[in-house]
């Protein structure tokens, strides 16, 4: 794992760190206290990844809007 603060991690770095956390928790080879700390880190990593994805989605929507394409649409019911 990296010593870099979660807020400084790229999406890819955060996903890799999250995968490591999940792997360690799934193996069940860590003591309870460490499991709790890992779970907390995993939750923070997940939130960071979600924020990065939302930011990327907003940028894509902005690009689409600048190109004159429809944004933020949802399919009509029954289609």
Steps between C-alpha positions, in 0.01 A plus 500: 500500500604856440568766761343759269181656641183360342408844368823504296443159339398468138194290423720210392716520813193512723341202324820297537518589870132411543559162334786434742280590798217276379742213437646523849156516659370207294794282601420571865866487595506829692417560866168664586641847570689501172189375320306798631772740387511331159121523469513872581775553242299301246195718558709814453657357183156409362371852567808647332449280192131596482592871516758454224242323282238770559755765407585312180131461415446874550790577265361266234156661531658845463682389186178353361312822578768706324460274197124564501409146599221423744613464859345359811228317313327188618320248281123538471292239677425193295791548260 
